[in-house]
Amino acid sequence: MDPEAAAVITPHLLAREELLWCGRPHDTTVLRWRAGAIIVVGIAALVLRSIPLDSSLAERADLNSILLAVLVCVLIAEAIVFHSYLSNTFYGVTNQRVIIVSGLREPEVVGVLLDRLNTPQLRVQRVHRHIELRGRSEKMVQPSYLPFTNPSVPPDWIGWPECYRLLALEDSRHVCDLIIESAHKLE
């Protein structure tokens, strides 16, 4: 267990709730991919600015390079927000629920009761190093991440089925098995 995550999760435990596991996102692969995308778009903007062209193409290249520069700024801002969410996110698995503490300014606590996994309300799924607790409604396909939003708790204002994510876990298989085992004990 991560001691820093335990210190954040422990105050949110309910009566008779026992902390079985706690941790936080560790994977920087997503951040590396985002940085790579920003670098590629930034280089494209610089190349468009540096190529000497005739006057009609130069105006078009200037406009395109300005648009690419704006896109780079938006990508950088989104990467900063994404990293801020990840650095302020803590996960916990107890004998009764999964707890997600995350937020930019004030930490928000979300608790998902494990006994809901024993009903048709939620299902758990491990996707590489992530764990998803998703509503059973399959009508709408939900994107894996909406820019400028909390990646662990997508906003409910978009009208998609309920979904919670534990991102970039070191041992996602163990945590997923622990969640399923704890849910079965509640039956």
VEXGU-406477 format. One record per residue: residue number from 0; residue in three letters; x, y, z of N, C-alpha, C, O in turn. Coordinates in nm, 2 decimals, always signed. Atoms other than C-alpha are relative to their C-alpha. Layout:
BEGIN
  pos  code      nX      nY      nZ     caX     caY     caZ      cX      cY      cZ      oX      oY      oZ
  NUM   ala       X       Y       Z       X       Y       Z       X       Y       Z       X       Y       Z
...
***
This chain:
BEGIN
  pos  code      nX      nY      nZ     caX     caY     caZ      cX      cY      cZ      oX      oY      oZ
    0   met   +0.08   -0.12   +0.00   +0.00   +0.00   +0.00   +0.09   +0.12   +0.00   +0.19   +0.13   +0.07
    1   asp   -0.07   -0.13   +0.01   +0.11   +0.35   -0.08   -0.03   +0.08   +0.12   -0.15   +0.11   +0.15
    2   pro   +0.03   -0.07   -0.13   +0.15   +0.54   +0.25   -0.07   +0.14   -0.02   -0.15   +0.18   +0.06
    3   glu   +0.06   -0.13   +0.02   +0.06   +0.88   +0.10   -0.15   -0.02   -0.04   -0.24   +0.05   +0.00
    4   ala   +0.14   +0.02   +0.04   -0.26   +0.73   -0.06   -0.08   -0.05   +0.12   -0.19   -0.01   +0.14
    5   ala   +0.06   +0.04   -0.12   -0.34   +0.56   +0.27   -0.04   +0.11   +0.09   -0.15   +0.12   +0.15
    6   ala   +0.03   -0.12   -0.08   -0.32   +0.89   +0.45   -0.12   +0.08   -0.06   -0.19   +0.14   +0.02
    7   val   +0.11   -0.08   +0.06   -0.56   +1.05   +0.20   -0.13   -0.08   +0.00   -0.24   -0.02   +0.03
    8   ile   +0.12   +0.09   +0.00   -0.81   +0.75   +0.18   -0.06   -0.03   +0.14   -0.18   -0.03   +0.15
    9   thr   +0.05   +0.04   -0.13   -0.83   +0.66   +0.55   -0.10   +0.09   +0.06   -0.20   +0.04   +0.12
   10   pro   +0.11   -0.08   -0.07   -1.03   +0.96   +0.67   -0.14   -0.01   -0.07   -0.23   +0.03   -0.01
   11   his   +0.13   +0.02   +0.07   -1.30   +0.87   +0.42   -0.06   -0.14   +0.02   -0.17   -0.17   -0.04
   12   leu   +0.06   +0.13   -0.03   -1.36   +0.52   +0.55   -0.12   +0.01   +0.09   -0.14   +0.09   +0.17
   13   leu   +0.12   +0.01   -0.08   -1.70   +0.43   +0.69   +0.02   -0.09   +0.11   +0.12   -0.16   +0.13
   14   ala   +0.00   +0.10   -0.11   -1.78   +0.23   +1.00   +0.01   -0.14   -0.05   -0.06   -0.17   -0.15
   15   arg   -0.03   +0.14   +0.04   -1.66   -0.13   +0.97   +0.05   -0.02   -0.14   +0.05   -0.13   -0.20
   16   glu   -0.07   +0.01   +0.13   -1.48   -0.05   +0.65   +0.15   -0.02   +0.02   +0.21   +0.05   +0.10
   17   glu   -0.14   +0.03   -0.02   -1.14   -0.20   +0.62   +0.08   +0.02   -0.14   +0.03   -0.03   -0.24
   18   leu   -0.08   -0.03   +0.12   -0.88   -0.07   +0.37   +0.08   -0.12   -0.04   +0.17   -0.17   +0.03
   19   leu   -0.07   +0.12   +0.05   -0.75   -0.36   +0.16   +0.12   +0.03   -0.09   +0.22   -0.03   -0.10
   20   trp   -0.10   -0.05   +0.09   -0.55   -0.17   -0.10   -0.02   +0.15   -0.03   -0.13   +0.20   -0.03
   21   cys   +0.01   -0.14   +0.04   -0.47   +0.19   -0.19   +0.12   +0.03   -0.08   +0.23   -0.03   -0.07
   22   gly   -0.11   -0.04   +0.09   -0.25   +0.35   -0.45   -0.04   +0.12   -0.08   -0.14   +0.19   -0.06
   23   arg   +0.02   -0.12   +0.08   -0.23   +0.62   -0.71   +0.05   -0.03   -0.14   +0.12   -0.13   -0.16
   24   pro   -0.06   +0.03   +0.14   -0.16   +0.64   -1.09   +0.15   +0.01   +0.00   +0.21   +0.10   +0.06
   25   his   -0.15   +0.00   +0.01   +0.20   +0.56   -1.17   +0.05   +0.00   -0.14   +0.17   +0.04   -0.16
   26   asp   -0.05   +0.01   +0.14   +0.22   +0.52   -1.54   +0.01   +0.13   -0.07   -0.08   +0.22   -0.06
   27   thr   -0.02   -0.12   +0.07   +0.37   +0.80   -1.74   -0.01   -0.02   -0.15   +0.02   +0.08   -0.22
   28   thr   +0.01   +0.03   +0.14   +0.32   +0.64   -2.08   -0.10   +0.09   -0.07   -0.07   +0.15   -0.17
   29   val   +0.10   -0.09   +0.06   +0.00   +0.85   -2.14   +0.06   +0.14   -0.01   +0.04   +0.21   -0.11
   30   leu   -0.06   -0.13   +0.01   +0.19   +1.16   -2.06   +0.11   +0.01   -0.11   +0.12   +0.12   -0.17
   31   arg   -0.10   +0.00   +0.10   +0.47   +1.07   -2.29   -0.06   +0.01   -0.14   -0.01   +0.08   -0.23
   32   trp   +0.07   -0.01   +0.13   +0.23   +1.01   -2.58   -0.06   +0.14   -0.02   -0.05   +0.19   -0.13
   33   arg   +0.05   -0.14   +0.01   +0.07   +1.35   -2.51   +0.11   +0.10   -0.03   +0.10   +0.18   -0.12
   34   ala   -0.11   -0.09   +0.02   +0.41   +1.52   -2.50   +0.05   -0.02   -0.15   +0.08   +0.07   -0.22
   35   gly   -0.04   +0.03   +0.13   +0.50   +1.34   -2.83   -0.09   +0.07   -0.10   -0.05   +0.13   -0.20
   36   ala   +0.10   -0.06   +0.09   +0.18   +1.47   -3.00   +0.02   +0.15   +0.00   +0.01   +0.21   -0.11
   37   ile   -0.02   -0.14   -0.01   +0.25   +1.82   -2.88   +0.13   +0.04   -0.07   +0.13   +0.14   -0.14
   38   ile   -0.13   -0.03   +0.07   +0.61   +1.81   -3.01   -0.02   -0.01   -0.15   +0.03   +0.07   -0.22
   39   val   +0.03   +0.02   +0.14   +0.49   +1.68   -3.35   -0.07   +0.12   -0.06   -0.04   +0.17   -0.16
   40   val   +0.08   -0.11   +0.05   +0.23   +1.95   -3.39   +0.08   +0.13   +0.01   +0.07   +0.22   -0.08
   41   gly   -0.09   -0.12   -0.01   +0.48   +2.22   -3.27   +0.10   +0.00   -0.11   +0.13   +0.11   -0.16
   42   ile   -0.10   +0.00   +0.11   +0.74   +2.11   -3.52   -0.06   +0.03   -0.13   -0.01   +0.10   -0.21
   43   ala   +0.08   -0.03   +0.13   +0.48   +2.12   -3.80   -0.02   +0.15   -0.01   -0.01   +0.21   -0.11
   44   ala   +0.02   -0.15   +0.01   +0.40   +2.48   -3.70   +0.13   +0.07   -0.03   +0.13   +0.17   -0.10
   45   leu   -0.13   -0.07   +0.03   +0.77   +2.58   -3.70   +0.04   -0.02   -0.14   +0.09   +0.07   -0.20
   46   val   -0.04   +0.03   +0.14   +0.83   +2.41   -4.03   -0.08   +0.09   -0.10   -0.03   +0.15   -0.19
   47   leu   +0.09   -0.09   +0.09   +0.53   +2.60   -4.19   +0.05   +0.14   +0.01   +0.04   +0.22   -0.09
   48   arg   -0.05   -0.14   -0.02   +0.67   +2.93   -4.05   +0.13   +0.02   -0.07   +0.16   +0.13   -0.12
   49   ser   -0.13   -0.02   +0.05   +1.02   +2.87   -4.18   +0.02   -0.03   -0.15   +0.12   +0.01   -0.20
   50   ile   -0.01   +0.02   +0.15   +0.96   +2.76   -4.54   -0.03   +0.12   -0.08   -0.14   +0.18   -0.06
   51   pro   +0.02   -0.12   +0.08   +1.00   +3.05   -4.78   -0.09   -0.04   -0.12   -0.06   -0.13   -0.20
   52   leu   +0.10   +0.03   +0.10   +0.70   +3.04   -5.01   -0.04   +0.13   -0.08   +0.00   +0.24   -0.03
   53   asp   +0.05   -0.12   +0.06   +0.55   +3.28   -5.27   -0.11   +0.06   +0.08   -0.16   +0.00   +0.17
   54   ser   +0.09   -0.08   -0.09   +0.31   +3.54   -5.14   -0.13   -0.06   +0.03   -0.18   -0.05   +0.14
   55   ser   +0.13   +0.06   -0.03   -0.02   +3.36   -5.18   +0.01   -0.12   +0.09   -0.07   -0.14   +0.19
   56   leu   -0.03   +0.11   -0.09   +0.12   +3.04   -5.02   +0.05   +0.04   +0.14   +0.02   -0.02   +0.24
   57   ala   -0.05   -0.05   -0.13   +0.30   +3.24   -4.75   -0.11   +0.05   +0.09   -0.11   +0.02   +0.21
   58   glu   +0.12   -0.04   -0.09   -0.03   +3.39   -4.63   -0.07   -0.12   +0.05   -0.11   -0.12   +0.17
   59   arg   +0.07   +0.13   -0.04   -0.19   +3.05   -4.62   +0.09   -0.07   +0.11   +0.03   -0.12   +0.21
   60   ala   -0.09   +0.06   -0.09   +0.12   +2.91   -4.44   +0.00   +0.07   +0.14   +0.00   +0.01   +0.24
   61   asp   +0.00   -0.08   -0.12   +0.11   +3.20   -4.19   -0.13   -0.04   +0.08   -0.12   -0.06   +0.20
   62   leu   +0.13   +0.03   -0.07   -0.26   +3.13   -4.11   +0.01   -0.14   +0.06   -0.04   -0.17   +0.17
   63   asn   -0.01   +0.14   -0.05   -0.20   +2.75   -4.08   +0.10   -0.01   +0.12   +0.07   -0.08   +0.21
   64   ser   -0.09   +0.01   -0.11   +0.10   +2.80   -3.86   -0.06   +0.07   +0.13   -0.03   +0.02   +0.24
   65   ile   +0.07   -0.07   -0.12   -0.10   +3.04   -3.63   -0.10   -0.10   +0.06   -0.11   -0.12   +0.18
   66   leu   +0.10   +0.10   -0.05   -0.38   +2.77   -3.61   +0.07   -0.11   +0.07   +0.03   -0.16   +0.17
   67   leu   -0.07   +0.10   -0.07   -0.12   +2.51   -3.53   +0.06   +0.04   +0.13   +0.06   -0.04   +0.23
   68   ala   -0.05   -0.05   -0.13   +0.03   +2.73   -3.26   -0.11   +0.00   +0.10   -0.08   -0.03   +0.22
   69   val   +0.11   +0.00   -0.10   -0.31   +2.77   -3.10   -0.03   -0.14   +0.04   -0.06   -0.17   +0.16
   70   leu   +0.02   +0.15   -0.03   -0.36   +2.39   -3.12   +0.11   -0.05   +0.10   +0.07   -0.12   +0.19
   71   val   -0.11   +0.04   -0.09   -0.02   +2.34   -2.95   -0.03   +0.06   +0.14   -0.02   -0.01   +0.24
   72   cys   +0.04   -0.06   -0.13   -0.13   +2.58   -2.67   -0.11   -0.07   +0.07   -0.11   -0.09   +0.19
   73   val   +0.12   +0.07   -0.06   -0.46   +2.40   -2.62   +0.05   -0.14   +0.04   +0.01   -0.18   +0.15
   74   leu   -0.06   +0.13   -0.05   -0.27   +2.06   -2.61   +0.08   +0.01   +0.12   +0.07   -0.07   +0.21
   75   ile   -0.08   -0.02   -0.12   -0.03   +2.20   -2.36   -0.09   +0.02   +0.12   -0.07   -0.04   +0.23
   76   ala   +0.09   -0.03   -0.11   -0.31   +2.33   -2.14   -0.08   -0.13   +0.04   -0.09   -0.15   +0.16
   77   glu   +0.07   +0.12   -0.04   -0.50   +2.00   -2.16   +0.09   -0.10   +0.07   +0.05   -0.17   +0.16
   78   ala   -0.10   +0.09   -0.07   -0.18   +1.81   -2.07   +0.02   +0.04   +0.14   +0.04   -0.05   +0.23
   79   ile   -0.02   -0.05   -0.14   -0.13   +2.03   -1.77   -0.12   -0.04   +0.09   -0.10   -0.08   +0.20
   80   val   +0.12   +0.04   -0.07   -0.49   +1.97   -1.66   +0.00   -0.15   +0.03   -0.03   -0.19   +0.14
   81   phe   +0.00   +0.15   -0.01   -0.46   +1.59   -1.72   +0.10   -0.04   +0.11   +0.07   -0.12   +0.19
   82   his   -0.11   +0.04   -0.10   -0.13   +1.57   -1.52   -0.04   +0.05   +0.14   -0.02   -0.02   +0.24
   83   ser   +0.04   -0.05   -0.13   -0.28   +1.78   -1.24   -0.10   -0.09   +0.06   -0.10   -0.12   +0.18
   84   tyr   +0.09   +0.10   -0.05   -0.57   +1.54   -1.21   +0.07   -0.13   +0.05   +0.04   -0.18   +0.15
   85   leu   -0.07   +0.12   -0.04   -0.34   +1.24   -1.21   +0.08   +0.01   +0.12   +0.09   -0.08   +0.21
   86   ser   -0.08   -0.02   -0.12   -0.11   +1.39   -0.95   -0.08   +0.02   +0.13   -0.02   +0.00   +0.24
   87   asn   +0.09   -0.02   -0.12   -0.40   +1.46   -0.72   -0.10   -0.11   +0.01   -0.21   -0.09   +0.08
   88   thr   +0.09   +0.11   +0.00   -0.57   +1.12   -0.76   +0.05   -0.11   +0.09   +0.17   -0.15   +0.08
   89   phe   -0.03   +0.12   -0.09   -0.58   +0.84   -0.50   -0.11   -0.09   -0.01   -0.23   -0.06   -0.01
   90   tyr   +0.09   +0.11   +0.01   -0.75   +0.51   -0.52   +0.01   -0.09   +0.13   +0.11   -0.11   +0.18
   91   gly   +0.00   +0.09   -0.11   -0.86   +0.28   -0.24   -0.11   -0.11   -0.03   -0.21   -0.09   -0.08
   92   val   +0.09   +0.11   +0.01   -1.03   -0.06   -0.23   -0.02   -0.05   +0.14   +0.08   -0.09   +0.21
   93   thr   +0.04   +0.05   -0.13   -1.21   -0.16   +0.09   -0.08   -0.13   -0.01   -0.11   -0.17   -0.12
   94   asn   +0.09   +0.11   +0.00   -1.42   -0.45   +0.19   -0.14   +0.03   -0.04   -0.22   -0.06   -0.06
   95   gln   +0.14   -0.04   +0.03   -1.73   -0.25   +0.10   -0.01   +0.08   -0.13   -0.11   +0.08   -0.20
   96   arg   +0.01   -0.09   +0.12   -1.64   -0.01   -0.19   +0.14   +0.03   -0.05   +0.24   +0.00   +0.00
   97   val   -0.12   -0.06   +0.06   -1.39   +0.14   -0.42   -0.01   +0.15   +0.02   -0.12   +0.21   -0.01
   98   ile   +0.00   -0.15   -0.03   -1.29   +0.50   -0.33   +0.09   +0.07   -0.09   +0.21   +0.02   -0.11
   99   ile   -0.08   -0.08   +0.09   -1.16   +0.76   -0.57   +0.00   +0.14   +0.06   -0.11   +0.20   +0.08
  100   val   -0.01   -0.14   -0.04   -1.03   +1.09   -0.43   +0.08   +0.07   -0.10   +0.20   +0.04   -0.13
  101   ser   -0.06   -0.07   +0.11   -0.95   +1.33   -0.70   -0.06   +0.14   -0.02   -0.17   +0.16   +0.02
  102   gly   +0.05   -0.13   +0.03   -0.98   +1.69   -0.80   +0.11   +0.10   -0.02   +0.23   +0.07   +0.02
  103   leu   -0.11   -0.10   +0.03   -0.79   +2.00   -0.91   +0.02   +0.09   +0.12   +0.13   +0.11   +0.17
  104   arg   -0.02   -0.09   -0.11   -0.86   +2.24   -0.62   -0.03   -0.07   +0.13   +0.06   -0.10   +0.21
  105   glu   +0.05   +0.07   -0.11   -1.06   +2.06   -0.36   -0.01   -0.15   -0.04   -0.08   -0.18   -0.14
  106   pro   +0.02   +0.14   +0.03   -1.04   +1.68   -0.35   -0.15   -0.04   +0.01   -0.21   -0.02   +0.12
  107   glu   +0.13   +0.05   +0.00   -1.37   +1.52   -0.44   +0.01   -0.15   +0.03   +0.09   -0.22   -0.03
  108   val   +0.00   +0.15   -0.04   -1.45   +1.17   -0.29   -0.12   -0.06   -0.07   -0.23   -0.02   -0.06
  109   val   +0.10   +0.08   +0.07   -1.64   +0.92   -0.50   +0.01   -0.15   +0.06   +0.12   -0.20   +0.05
  110   gly   +0.00   +0.14   -0.05   -1.73   +0.58   -0.34   -0.10   -0.08   -0.08   -0.22   -0.05   -0.10
  111   val   +0.08   +0.10   +0.07   -1.86   +0.29   -0.55   -0.02   -0.12   +0.08   +0.08   -0.19   +0.11
  112   leu   +0.03   +0.12   -0.08   -2.03   +0.02   -0.35   +0.02   -0.13   -0.08   -0.02   -0.14   -0.19
  113   leu   -0.03   +0.12   +0.07   -1.90   -0.32   -0.44   -0.11   -0.09   -0.01   -0.11   -0.18   -0.10
  114   asp   +0.11   +0.09   +0.01   -2.23   -0.49   -0.38   -0.08   +0.03   -0.13   -0.16   -0.05   -0.17
  115   arg   +0.06   -0.04   +0.13   -2.35   -0.31   -0.70   +0.06   -0.09   -0.11   +0.00   -0.10   -0.22
  116   leu   -0.06   +0.09   +0.10   -2.11   -0.55   -0.89   -0.07   -0.13   -0.01   -0.06   -0.20   -0.10
  117   asn   +0.07   +0.13   -0.01   -2.33   -0.84   -0.78   -0.14   +0.02   -0.07   -0.21   -0.08   -0.08
  118   thr   +0.13   -0.03   +0.07   -2.63   -0.68   -0.96   +0.03   +0.04   -0.14   +0.14   +0.06   -0.18
  119   pro   -0.03   -0.04   +0.14   -2.68   -0.58   -1.32   +0.03   +0.15   -0.01   +0.04   +0.20   -0.12
  120   gln   -0.03   -0.14   +0.01   -2.60   -0.22   -1.23   +0.14   +0.04   -0.05   +0.15   +0.13   -0.14
  121   leu   -0.14   -0.03   +0.03   -2.22   -0.22   -1.27   +0.07   -0.13   -0.04   +0.04   -0.24   +0.00
  122   arg   -0.09   +0.11   +0.03   -1.95   -0.44   -1.42   +0.14   +0.06   +0.01   +0.17   +0.17   -0.01
  123   val   -0.14   -0.03   -0.01   -1.58   -0.44   -1.37   +0.08   -0.06   -0.11   +0.05   -0.17   -0.15
  124   gln   -0.08   +0.04   +0.12   -1.33   -0.46   -1.65   +0.14   +0.05   +0.01   +0.16   +0.17   +0.05
  125   arg   -0.14   -0.05   +0.00   -0.95   -0.45   -1.66   +0.04   +0.02   -0.15   +0.03   -0.07   -0.23
  126   val   -0.05   -0.03   +0.14   -0.81   -0.28   -1.97   +0.15   +0.04   +0.02   +0.18   +0.15   +0.06
  127   his   -0.14   -0.02   -0.02   -0.43   -0.31   -1.97   +0.03   +0.04   +0.15   +0.02   -0.04   +0.23
  128   arg   -0.03   -0.04   -0.14   -0.32   -0.11   -1.66   -0.11   +0.09   +0.06   -0.08   +0.15   +0.16
  129   his   +0.11   -0.08   -0.05   -0.66   +0.05   -1.60   -0.11   -0.10   +0.04   -0.12   -0.21   -0.01
  130   ile   +0.12   +0.08   -0.04   -0.97   -0.08   -1.43   -0.12   +0.09   -0.01   -0.12   +0.21   +0.03
  131   glu   +0.12   -0.08   +0.02   -1.32   +0.04   -1.53   -0.11   -0.06   +0.08   -0.13   -0.19   +0.07
  132   leu   +0.12   +0.04   -0.06   -1.63   +0.02   -1.32   -0.11   +0.08   -0.08   -0.12   +0.20   -0.07
  133   arg   +0.09   -0.07   +0.09   -1.90   +0.09   -1.58   -0.14   -0.05   +0.01   -0.17   -0.17   +0.04
  134   gly   +0.14   +0.04   +0.01   -2.28   +0.09   -1.60   -0.02   -0.09   -0.11   +0.05   -0.10   -0.21
  135   arg   +0.02   +0.11   +0.10   -2.43   -0.19   -1.79   -0.07   +0.05   -0.12   -0.08   -0.03   -0.22
  136   ser   +0.07   -0.05   +0.12   -2.61   +0.03   -2.04   +0.10   +0.00   -0.11   +0.20   +0.07   -0.11
  137   glu   -0.10   +0.01   +0.11   -2.44   -0.05   -2.37   -0.05   +0.09   -0.12   +0.00   +0.08   -0.23
  138   lys   +0.06   -0.07   +0.11   -2.66   +0.19   -2.58   +0.10   +0.11   -0.06   +0.11   +0.12   -0.18
  139   met   -0.09   -0.10   +0.05   -2.40   +0.47   -2.61   +0.15   -0.04   +0.03   +0.18   -0.10   +0.13
  140   val   -0.14   +0.03   -0.01   -2.03   +0.42   -2.67   +0.07   +0.13   +0.06   +0.06   +0.24   +0.00
  141   gln   -0.06   -0.11   -0.07   -1.84   +0.64   -2.43   +0.15   +0.01   -0.03   +0.22   -0.09   -0.03
  142   pro   -0.14   -0.01   +0.02   -1.50   +0.78   -2.52   +0.08   -0.03   +0.12   +0.03   -0.01   +0.24
  143   ser   -0.08   +0.03   -0.11   -1.21   +0.68   -2.30   +0.03   +0.12   +0.09   +0.06   +0.11   +0.21
  144   tyr   -0.04   -0.12   -0.08   -1.14   +1.04   -2.20   -0.05   +0.12   -0.07   -0.04   +0.13   -0.19
  145   leu   +0.05   -0.13   +0.05   -1.30   +1.38   -2.25   +0.11   +0.10   +0.05   +0.14   +0.11   +0.16
  146   pro   -0.10   -0.11   -0.04   -1.04   +1.67   -2.26   -0.05   +0.09   +0.11   -0.17   +0.12   +0.11
  147   phe   +0.02   -0.10   -0.11   -1.02   +1.90   -1.96   -0.10   -0.05   +0.11   -0.16   +0.03   +0.18
  148   thr   +0.08   +0.06   -0.10   -1.22   +1.66   -1.74   +0.08   -0.10   +0.08   +0.19   -0.14   +0.04
  149   asn   -0.07   +0.10   -0.08   -1.13   +1.42   -1.46   +0.00   -0.13   -0.07   -0.11   -0.19   -0.09
  150   pro   +0.00   +0.13   +0.07   -1.01   +1.10   -1.62   -0.05   -0.12   +0.08   -0.09   -0.22   +0.02
  151   ser   +0.05   +0.11   -0.09   -1.11   +0.89   -1.32   -0.15   +0.00   +0.02   -0.21   -0.11   +0.03
  152   val   +0.15   -0.01   -0.02   -1.47   +1.02   -1.29   -0.05   +0.09   -0.11   -0.06   +0.21   -0.09
  153   pro   +0.05   -0.08   +0.10   -1.61   +1.14   -1.62   -0.12   +0.08   +0.04   -0.19   +0.03   +0.13
  154   pro   +0.11   -0.08   -0.04   -1.87   +1.41   -1.59   -0.14   -0.06   -0.03   -0.15   -0.13   -0.13
  155   asp   +0.13   +0.06   +0.02   -2.23   +1.31   -1.54   -0.09   +0.08   -0.09   -0.20   +0.04   -0.13
  156   trp   +0.09   -0.09   +0.08   -2.37   +1.60   -1.74   +0.00   -0.04   -0.15   -0.08   +0.02   -0.22
  157   ile   +0.00   +0.04   +0.14   -2.29   +1.43   -2.07   -0.10   -0.11   -0.03   -0.13   -0.14   -0.15
  158   gly   +0.11   +0.10   +0.02   -2.56   +1.17   -2.02   +0.04   -0.14   -0.04   -0.05   -0.22   -0.07
  159   trp   -0.05   +0.14   +0.03   -2.35   +0.86   -2.07   -0.02   -0.08   +0.12   -0.04   -0.03   +0.23
  160   pro   +0.02   +0.09   -0.11   -2.38   +0.56   -1.85   +0.11   +0.02   +0.11   +0.22   +0.08   +0.08
  161   glu   -0.09   -0.02   -0.11   -2.21   +0.57   -1.51   +0.14   -0.07   -0.03   +0.14   -0.19   -0.08
  162   cys   -0.13   +0.06   +0.02   -1.83   +0.50   -1.53   +0.10   +0.06   +0.10   +0.10   +0.18   +0.12
  163   tyr   -0.11   -0.05   -0.09   -1.53   +0.52   -1.29   +0.12   -0.08   -0.05   +0.11   -0.19   -0.09
  164   arg   -0.13   +0.06   +0.05   -1.17   +0.45   -1.38   +0.11   +0.01   +0.10   +0.13   +0.12   +0.16
  165   leu   -0.12   +0.00   -0.08   -0.87   +0.35   -1.18   +0.11   -0.01   -0.11   +0.14   -0.11   -0.17
  166   leu   -0.09   -0.01   +0.11   -0.59   +0.46   -1.42   +0.14   -0.03   +0.04   +0.18   +0.00   +0.16
  167   ala   -0.14   +0.02   -0.01   -0.23   +0.35   -1.46   +0.05   -0.06   +0.13   +0.13   -0.01   +0.20
  168   leu   -0.03   +0.08   -0.12   -0.21   +0.10   -1.18   +0.12   -0.08   -0.02   +0.14   -0.14   -0.13
  169   glu   -0.12   +0.08   +0.02   +0.12   -0.08   -1.12   -0.04   -0.15   -0.01   +0.02   -0.22   -0.09
  170   asp   +0.04   +0.14   +0.01   -0.06   -0.42   -1.06   -0.15   +0.00   -0.01   -0.22   -0.04   +0.08
  171   ser   +0.14   -0.01   +0.02   -0.40   -0.38   -1.21   -0.07   -0.13   +0.01   -0.19   -0.14   +0.05
  172   arg   +0.06   +0.13   -0.01   -0.46   -0.75   -1.23   -0.03   -0.04   +0.15   -0.14   -0.09   +0.18
  173   his   +0.02   +0.02   -0.14   -0.42   -0.78   -0.85   -0.12   +0.08   +0.05   -0.20   +0.03   +0.13
  174   val   +0.10   -0.09   -0.05   -0.64   -0.48   -0.78   -0.14   -0.05   -0.06   -0.24   -0.05   +0.02
  175   cys   +0.12   +0.05   +0.06   -0.91   -0.61   -1.02   -0.05   -0.13   +0.07   -0.17   -0.14   +0.10
  176   asp   +0.04   +0.12   -0.07   -0.91   -0.95   -0.86   -0.04   +0.03   +0.14   -0.14   -0.04   +0.19
  177   leu   +0.04   -0.04   -0.13   -0.93   -0.79   -0.52   -0.14   +0.06   +0.00   -0.22   +0.03   +0.10
  178   ile   +0.13   -0.06   +0.01   -1.23   -0.59   -0.62   -0.11   -0.11   -0.03   -0.21   -0.11   +0.04
  179   ile   +0.10   +0.11   +0.02   -1.41   -0.90   -0.76   -0.01   -0.09   +0.12   -0.13   -0.13   +0.15
  180   glu   +0.01   +0.09   -0.12   -1.32   -1.11   -0.46   -0.08   +0.07   +0.11   -0.16   +0.01   +0.18
  181   ser   +0.08   -0.07   -0.10   -1.45   -0.84   -0.22   -0.15   +0.01   -0.03   -0.23   +0.01   +0.06
  182   ala   +0.14   +0.00   +0.04   -1.77   -0.81   -0.42   -0.07   -0.13   +0.03   -0.18   -0.13   +0.07
  183   his   +0.06   +0.13   -0.02   -1.83   -1.18   -0.40   -0.02   -0.03   +0.15   -0.11   -0.10   +0.19
  184   lys   +0.02   +0.02   -0.15   -1.78   -1.18   -0.02   -0.12   +0.07   +0.05   -0.17   +0.04   +0.16
  185   leu   +0.12   -0.07   -0.04   -2.07   -0.93   +0.00   -0.13   -0.07   -0.04   -0.23   -0.03   +0.01
  186   glu   +0.13   +0.07   +0.05   -2.32   -1.17   -0.17   -0.06   -0.07   +0.12   -0.17   -0.13   +0.10
***
